[in-house]
Amino acid sequence: MFKTAVRAARPAALAARASTKSSTSALRAFSTSVRVSSGGPPPPQLYGEGAKAGTVPTDIEQATGLERLQLLGELEGIKVFDDSPLDASRIGTKASPVLVPSYDVERIVGCTGSPADSHDVLWFNVRKDKQSRCTECGSVYALDFQGEEHAVHHH
Amino acid sequence: MNKTIFKFQHFPFHLVDPSPWPILLSFSLLNLTVGAVTYMHGFTYGGYILSLGFILTTFCMVLWFRDVVIEATYLGHHTKEVKNGLMIGVLLFIVSEVFAFLSVFWAFFHSSLSPAIEIGGSWPPVGITPLDPFAIPLLNTFLLLSSGAFITYGHHALIAGNRKAAIDGVILTIVLAVIFTGLQYFEYSEAGFTMADGIYGSAFYASTGLHGFHVIIGTIFITVSLVRIINYQLTTKHHNGFESSILYWHFVDVVWLFLFVAVYFWGNT
């Protein structure tokens, strides 16, 4: 559903891009901001149709980029950015670790034991190929890798 | 869905790109301050240094604003979480401004509540003819309060999607703000005391002058919002810059009420 919504925006986006091509390149030429993303394709462009002349645009008409992604996700009932805490109802074991969903090959986890806030927060990395254990309570965490193997890892 | 969103960054926060504006603006402001001091103390070429400071500061401001507009409107970096962070930043900034004004009011009350024998044991000091609070200051109070009403009108019009009313409301706000600044300038030039001739003038100009600077900054802030409304950059729901300028304007408004009651009215009797 969400995918189709994003897809549906593509033709309009491409048209908008084509029509503003000259102004976009002018914008780039004078831009002082440096893209620090290294390698990989740029994220797909998301455009709305824009406001009609003489009106105030709404978010759905005008929002672009991540803002639009979040907005389209909300319309579909999808939380694009997952900010819910990890499962703290149990201590993870090697046989049954606490899973850390991730689009990247590595995530930083802050453990406070089980139940939550049982001990001071301890931060450590959880990598795709190796489980990690909290040195305070011994809870084991493993990465639940959901991204693509060679996707862009950098912001 | 995963396939679509993994192409975007996985977190809602905006990691800003390297920017030249913080350091360049710092040096421009240093230039502006040094220019102001040299000019006001009559140094040779002080006016040139001050003018250069104004030009450089304006230059950095415009280009920095332009970068932020690109990031917000054209690149869509300002997600809900980013907007939340920006709003917290503005509120904390206004809190710090409140305390800056608190210190100026403290200085005023320190000298006026228990006037020293050197100034005749009275406030206003012996020989000082203060301004009539019910002449221009009262008019200015009405001007600022009306401008606050007009900007609320403009804000609600923007939320309701009424472009023309939004622009009209904001323009009227700016007009009233400019008249206020003009009247303050007129009154400063008519006043019978200066910043350098005693504690009354020092406390008066330090407090009302600091407020005057904030009115000018607020006017620029609102003018930038007006330009962004005219350029279709602000939407009915996403206009943090405009909201920040409104908050700032109301803050300036409230400070004036305290100034009017304490410095102009109470300090006159």
Boltz contact constraints between the chains, C-beta under 6 A:
constraints:
  - contact:
      token1: [A, 2]
      token2: [B, 1]
      max_distance: 6.0
  - contact:
      token1: [A, 3]
      token2: [B, 1]
      max_distance: 6.0
  - contact:
      token1: [A, 3]
      token2: [B, 4]
      max_distance: 6.0
  - contact:
      token1: [A, 6]
      token2: [B, 4]
      max_distance: 6.0
  - contact:
      token1: [A, 33]
      token2: [B, 17]
      max_distance: 6.0
  - contact:
      token1: [A, 34]
      token2: [B, 17]
      max_distance: 6.0
  - contact:
      token1: [A, 34]
      token2: [B, 18]
      max_distance: 6.0
  - contact:
      token1: [A, 43]
      token2: [B, 7]
      max_distance: 6.0
  - contact:
      token1: [A, 43]
      token2: [B, 8]
      max_distance: 6.0
  - contact:
      token1: [A, 44]
      token2: [B, 7]
      max_distance: 6.0
  - contact:
      token1: [A, 51]
      token2: [B, 232]
      max_distance: 6.0
  - contact:
      token1: [A, 55]
      token2: [B, 163]
      max_distance: 6.0
  - contact:
      token1: [A, 56]
      token2: [B, 158]
      max_distance: 6.0
  - contact:
      token1: [A, 56]
      token2: [B, 161]
      max_distance: 6.0
  - contact:
      token1: [A, 56]
      token2: [B, 163]
      max_distance: 6.0
  - contact:
      token1: [A, 56]
      token2: [B, 236]
      max_distance: 6.0
  - contact:
      token1: [A, 57]
      token2: [B, 232]
      max_distance: 6.0
  - contact:
      token1: [A, 57]
      token2: [B, 235]
      max_distance: 6.0
  - contact:
      token1: [A, 58]
      token2: [B, 235]
      max_distance: 6.0
  - contact:
      token1: [A, 58]
      token2: [B, 236]
      max_distance: 6.0
  - contact:
      token1: [A, 59]
      token2: [B, 235]
      max_distance: 6.0
  - contact:
      token1: [A, 59]
      token2: [B, 237]
      max_distance: 6.0
  - contact:
      token1: [A, 59]
      token2: [B, 238]
      max_distance: 6.0
  - contact:
      token1: [A, 62]
      token2: [B, 235]
      max_distance: 6.0
  - contact:
      token1: [A, 63]
      token2: [B, 76]
      max_distance: 6.0
  - contact:
      token1: [A, 64]
      token2: [B, 76]
      max_distance: 6.0
  - contact:
      token1: [A, 65]
      token2: [B, 75]
      max_distance: 6.0
  - contact:
      token1: [A, 65]
      token2: [B, 76]
      max_distance: 6.0
  - contact:
      token1: [A, 66]
      token2: [B, 76]
      max_distance: 6.0
  - contact:
      token1: [A, 66]
      token2: [B, 79]
      max_distance: 6.0
  - contact:
      token1: [A, 67]
      token2: [B, 76]
      max_distance: 6.0
  - contact:
      token1: [A, 67]
      token2: [B, 78]
      max_distance: 6.0
  - contact:
      token1: [A, 67]
      token2: [B, 79]
      max_distance: 6.0
  - contact:
      token1: [A, 68]
      token2: [B, 76]
      max_distance: 6.0
  - contact:
      token1: [A, 69]
      token2: [B, 8]
      max_distance: 6.0
  - contact:
      token1: [A, 70]
      token2: [B, 79]
      max_distance: 6.0
  - contact:
      token1: [A, 80]
      token2: [B, 5]
      max_distance: 6.0
  - contact:
      token1: [A, 81]
      token2: [B, 12]
      max_distance: 6.0
  - contact:
      token1: [A, 103]
      token2: [B, 6]
      max_distance: 6.0
  - contact:
      token1: [A, 103]
      token2: [B, 10]
      max_distance: 6.0
  - contact:
      token1: [A, 146]
      token2: [B, 2]
      max_distance: 6.0
  - contact:
      token1: [A, 147]
      token2: [B, 6]
      max_distance: 6.0
  - contact:
      token1: [A, 151]
      token2: [B, 6]
      max_distance: 6.0
  - contact:
      token1: [A, 155]
      token2: [B, 9]
      max_distance: 6.0
  - contact:
      token1: [A, 155]
      token2: [B, 15]
      max_distance: 6.0
